[in-house]
Amino acid sequence: MELRQLRVFEAVVAHRSVTAAAAALGLAPSSVTEQIRTLEHGLGTELFDRAPRGLALTPAGERLRPWSRRLLDQAEQARREVVAARARLRLGALDTIAATHLPTVLARLAERRPDLEISLHTGTTRDGLLDGVAAGALEAALILDAAGPLGGLGFSLPPAPLDHLDLQDVPLALVAAPTHPLARATTLTPEDLTGQRLLVNTPACSFHLAGERLLGHHLARVPTGGIPVTRACAEQGLGLALLPDAAVHDRLTTGTLVRLPLTPPPPPLHLRLVWRADRTPTPALHQALHAATP
């Protein structure tokens, strides 16, 4: 029984799928299958059964699971003590917040824990980051979500148990070009936007999901792309855009965009640090949780 086999085992448990586990670990599915087969052969028993919703643990697999977590945690702690390494945190973050909100968090961590080494991994999809946390490829990830339970914004979660810490609010603004017909309105409700065009990213995007919750289906959705493209299209009068304040602040100041007086105003999203709830936190994660708290 080898540590790499246990890491693969943990990933398959988290994702209930060889293909998804392989993607999270950056391995070929055939390699994942071979590692599981070798582990089962070494233990002399099967660890997984095929179920309607994916791979399920056999009784032997259930008995192995707590030992697997314990052995992987102890191996990591032993490695750090032997090499006397600085605490190192593998942190994932969405591209959409990497430029606007991540620097503030990193500066806070650097000020409070200068000995903490952060290995940053940016990603284009929330699912990819959460899968990385579930599989153990990342200790933690920064995502955007609505208030309340994790996933309240409307996205699905991996089967692994996750916990989170809210770091800061991310205010939103509904904006349009100053030449837009609604630019001079004194107050607007979602119903007043019926028939207007809302510029959006992919359906999984946090701001797209926030628009669904806030504005319903009164507006036609026009796919544009990420924040820079959506913002530029809004400046050209191609539609409305629901974007983070930080991304449009300069445009609101210069007047190339105006804030629409929506009632009630858009509730802020929350910048959340997410990690595995069922694993012993590494020293780096402990430090990050203490240092990242506002």
Phi, psi and omega per residue, in radians:
M1 nan 2.108 -3.083
E2 -1.997 2.744 -3.115
L3 -1.073 -0.690 -3.131
R4 -1.106 -0.604 3.087
Q5 -1.158 -0.683 3.121
L6 -1.185 -0.630 3.091
R7 -1.119 -0.719 3.089
V8 -1.149 -0.742 3.091
F9 -0.978 -0.825 3.140
E10 -1.072 -0.699 -3.137
A11 -1.152 -0.718 3.126
V12 -1.169 -0.679 3.077
V13 -1.055 -0.766 -3.085
A14 -1.166 -0.656 -3.003
H15 -1.806 -0.244 3.131
R16 1.018 0.414 -3.086
S17 -2.734 2.340 3.086
V18 -1.135 -0.743 -3.107
T19 -1.092 -0.816 -3.132
A20 -1.174 -0.686 3.107
A21 -1.114 -0.713 3.120
A22 -1.087 -0.739 3.130
A23 -1.101 -0.724 -3.125
A24 -1.173 -0.583 -3.110
L25 -1.580 -0.181 -3.083
G26 1.281 0.555 -3.141
L27 -2.040 2.876 3.010
A28 -1.347 2.518 3.106
P29 -0.947 -0.637 3.134
S30 -1.103 -0.600 3.116
S31 -1.188 -0.713 3.093
V32 -1.086 -0.806 3.128
T33 -1.031 -0.755 -3.121
E34 -1.139 -0.699 3.130
Q35 -1.115 -0.720 3.128
I36 -1.163 -0.745 3.124
R37 -1.077 -0.736 3.131
T38 -1.120 -0.715 3.110
L39 -1.112 -0.788 3.125
E40 -1.094 -0.711 3.133
H41 -1.113 -0.735 -3.136
G42 -1.142 -0.582 3.141
L43 -1.539 -0.267 3.129
G44 1.285 0.481 -3.135
T45 -2.759 2.737 3.079
E46 -1.449 2.485 -3.094
L47 -1.857 -0.335 -3.080
F48 -2.315 2.542 2.952
D49 -2.042 2.607 3.042
R50 -1.428 2.239 -3.127
A51 -2.172 2.883 -3.132
P52 -0.972 -0.554 -3.103
R53 -1.786 0.327 3.112
G54 2.098 -2.871 -3.120
L55 -1.320 2.353 3.134
A56 -2.129 2.576 -3.135
L57 -1.234 2.419 2.952
T58 -1.365 2.978 3.059
P59 -0.954 -0.666 3.097
A60 -1.144 -0.681 3.090
G61 -1.103 -0.690 3.096
E62 -1.091 -0.668 3.136
R63 -1.232 -0.550 3.130
L64 -1.282 -0.526 -2.951
R65 -0.979 -0.906 -3.139
P66 -1.111 -0.583 3.087
W67 -1.169 -0.680 3.136
S68 -1.064 -0.841 3.135
R69 -1.057 -0.786 -3.090
R70 -1.105 -0.769 -3.120
L71 -1.144 -0.717 3.132
L72 -1.163 -0.722 3.110
D73 -1.107 -0.773 -3.125
Q74 -1.167 -0.650 3.113
A75 -1.103 -0.708 3.125
E76 -1.168 -0.736 3.121
Q77 -1.128 -0.695 3.116
A78 -1.111 -0.737 3.138
R79 -1.042 -0.759 -3.095
R80 -1.174 -0.690 -3.138
E81 -1.198 -0.667 -3.096
V82 -1.182 -0.785 -3.080
V83 -1.576 -0.057 -3.118
A84 0.897 0.779 -3.080
A85 -1.348 2.657 2.975
R86 -1.141 2.604 3.075
A87 -1.031 2.219 -3.056
R88 -2.184 2.223 -3.102
L89 -1.981 2.134 3.035
R90 -1.534 1.856 -3.002
L91 -2.007 2.223 3.068
G92 -1.746 2.635 3.124
A93 -2.650 2.538 3.084
L94 -1.208 2.480 3.072
D95 -0.984 -0.611 -3.055
T96 -1.142 -0.390 3.139
I97 -1.969 -0.071 -3.068
A98 -1.047 -0.688 -3.077
A99 -1.530 -0.512 -3.005
T100 -1.653 -0.682 -3.027
H101 -2.092 -0.415 -3.111
L102 -1.110 -0.722 -3.124
P103 -0.988 -0.641 3.129
T104 -1.104 -0.773 3.135
V105 -1.132 -0.777 -3.133
L106 -1.123 -0.658 3.115
A107 -1.139 -0.687 3.110
R108 -1.113 -0.748 3.113
L109 -1.131 -0.743 -3.120
A110 -1.125 -0.634 -3.130
E111 -1.239 -0.736 -3.040
R112 -1.542 -0.498 -3.130
R113 -2.353 1.257 -3.091
P114 -1.108 -0.323 3.132
D115 -1.485 -0.058 -3.111
L116 -1.480 2.123 3.107
E117 -1.673 2.193 -3.091
I118 -1.942 2.185 3.020
S119 -1.764 1.894 -2.993
L120 -1.630 2.317 3.099
H121 -2.208 1.939 3.104
T122 -1.619 2.572 -3.121
G123 -2.432 2.781 -3.113
T124 -1.609 -0.264 -3.099
T125 -2.224 2.459 3.066
R126 -1.102 -0.730 -3.124
D127 -1.015 -0.724 -3.133
G128 -1.096 -0.702 3.124
L129 -1.190 -0.791 -3.134
L130 -1.141 -0.638 3.072
D131 -1.113 -0.664 3.105
G132 -1.109 -0.697 3.077
V133 -1.152 -0.782 -3.122
A134 -1.067 -0.659 -3.087
A135 -1.467 -0.155 -3.112
G136 1.537 0.065 3.091
A137 -1.260 -0.433 3.067
L138 -2.209 2.475 3.026
E139 -1.311 -0.579 -3.082
A140 -2.761 2.873 3.111
A141 -2.529 2.595 3.067
L142 -1.782 2.151 3.129
I143 -2.351 2.994 3.031
L144 -1.856 2.470 -3.116
D145 -2.664 2.936 3.042
A146 -1.492 2.949 3.098
A147 -1.113 2.693 3.102
G148 1.769 -2.692 -3.089
P149 -1.096 2.730 3.087
L150 -1.038 2.305 -3.100
G151 1.580 0.098 -3.101
G152 -1.105 -0.344 3.123
L153 -1.223 -0.362 3.092
G154 2.101 0.250 3.129
F155 -1.830 2.751 -3.118
S156 -1.472 2.732 -3.128
L157 -2.006 2.625 3.039
P158 -1.171 2.811 -3.085
P159 -1.177 -0.309 3.132
A160 -1.204 2.473 3.119
P161 -1.194 2.319 -3.111
L162 -2.175 2.626 3.020
D163 -2.163 2.912 -3.093
H164 -2.631 2.809 3.051
L165 -2.325 2.208 3.087
D166 -1.385 2.185 -3.090
L167 -1.686 -0.733 -3.126
Q168 -2.897 2.774 3.043
D169 -1.354 2.615 3.052
V170 -2.128 1.617 -3.110
P171 -1.102 2.574 3.132
L172 -2.002 2.706 3.099
A173 -2.372 2.332 2.990
L174 -1.597 2.045 -2.990
V175 -2.201 2.825 3.089
A176 -2.710 2.930 3.065
A177 -1.193 2.625 3.135
P178 -1.096 -0.305 3.104
T179 -1.561 -0.037 -3.115
H180 -1.172 2.519 -3.126
P181 -0.983 -0.454 -3.119
L182 -1.625 -0.003 -3.015
A183 -1.120 -0.470 -3.096
R184 -1.727 0.111 3.140
A185 -1.154 2.560 3.128
T186 -1.619 -0.430 3.053
T187 -2.746 2.537 -3.106
L188 -2.448 2.492 2.987
T189 -1.939 2.873 3.082
P190 -0.957 -0.601 3.139
E191 -1.151 -0.511 3.118
D192 -1.196 -0.241 -3.095
L193 -1.629 0.044 -3.126
T194 -0.946 2.256 3.120
G195 1.558 -0.201 3.100
Q196 -1.341 2.925 -3.141
R197 -1.872 2.263 3.092
L198 -1.884 2.111 3.138
L199 -1.388 2.212 -3.003
V200 -2.396 2.842 2.972
N201 -1.606 -2.768 -3.139
T202 -1.136 2.756 -3.128
P203 -1.005 -0.458 -3.131
A204 -1.417 -0.186 -3.108
C205 -1.084 2.465 -3.115
S206 -1.028 -0.690 -3.101
F207 -1.309 -0.534 3.017
H208 -1.117 -0.825 3.128
L209 -1.103 -0.683 3.109
A210 -1.105 -0.669 3.093
G211 -1.133 -0.645 3.093
E212 -1.091 -0.776 -3.120
R213 -1.179 -0.691 -3.028
L214 -1.455 -0.742 -2.960
L215 -1.877 -0.162 -3.140
G216 1.119 -2.486 -3.061
H217 -1.973 0.466 -3.128
H218 -1.288 -0.379 -3.050
L219 -1.938 2.671 3.000
A220 -1.432 2.311 3.127
R221 -1.551 2.280 3.121
V222 -2.079 1.885 -3.138
P223 -1.132 2.284 3.122
T224 -2.178 -0.857 -3.093
G225 2.473 -2.663 -3.109
G226 -1.249 -3.054 -3.044
I227 -1.014 -0.849 -3.101
P228 -1.040 -0.734 -3.126
V229 -1.219 -0.775 3.132
T230 -1.054 -0.765 3.133
R231 -1.090 -0.775 -3.139
A232 -1.117 -0.690 3.112
C233 -1.140 -0.667 3.097
A234 -1.128 -0.691 3.117
E235 -1.076 -0.518 3.141
Q236 -1.513 0.096 3.076
G237 1.388 0.367 -3.087
L238 -1.460 -0.124 3.118
G239 2.786 -3.059 3.084
L240 -1.552 2.814 3.096
A241 -2.512 2.374 3.034
L242 -1.837 1.890 -3.009
L243 -2.366 2.828 3.082
P244 -1.155 2.495 3.119
D245 -0.882 -0.745 -3.072
A246 -1.063 -0.478 -3.096
A247 -1.456 -0.285 -3.085
V248 -2.118 0.022 -3.062
H249 -0.963 -0.853 -3.109
D250 -1.100 -0.679 -3.129
R251 -1.202 -0.618 3.082
L252 -1.173 -0.621 3.136
T253 -1.202 -0.737 -3.121
T254 -1.420 -0.265 3.092
G255 1.591 0.121 3.088
T256 -1.348 -0.255 2.993
L257 -2.360 2.692 3.043
V258 -2.205 2.598 3.094
R259 -1.485 2.242 3.114
L260 -1.483 2.371 -3.041
P261 -1.402 1.230 -3.100
L262 -1.302 2.398 3.102
T263 -2.189 2.121 -0.074
P264 -1.257 2.755 -3.119
P265 -1.171 2.753 -3.139
P266 -1.057 2.228 3.057
P267 -1.208 2.557 -3.123
P268 -1.214 2.683 2.912
L269 -1.476 2.995 -3.141
H270 -2.103 2.295 3.015
L271 -1.421 2.058 -3.014
R272 -2.082 2.414 2.976
L273 -1.685 2.147 -3.025
V274 -2.059 2.417 3.113
W275 -2.575 2.933 3.111
R276 -1.196 2.257 -3.101
A277 -1.483 -0.294 -3.019
D278 -1.847 0.294 3.118
R279 -2.139 2.609 3.075
T280 -1.144 2.080 -3.113
P281 -1.051 2.425 3.062
T282 -1.222 2.784 3.073
P283 -0.944 -0.639 3.138
A284 -1.121 -0.726 3.133
L285 -1.183 -0.687 3.066
H286 -0.989 -0.822 -3.135
Q287 -1.099 -0.738 -3.111
A288 -1.124 -0.720 -3.126
L289 -1.102 -0.711 3.129
H290 -1.245 -0.687 -3.057
A291 -1.372 -0.524 -3.042
A292 -1.394 -0.339 -3.119
T293 -1.100 2.225 -3.111
P294 -1.040 nan nan
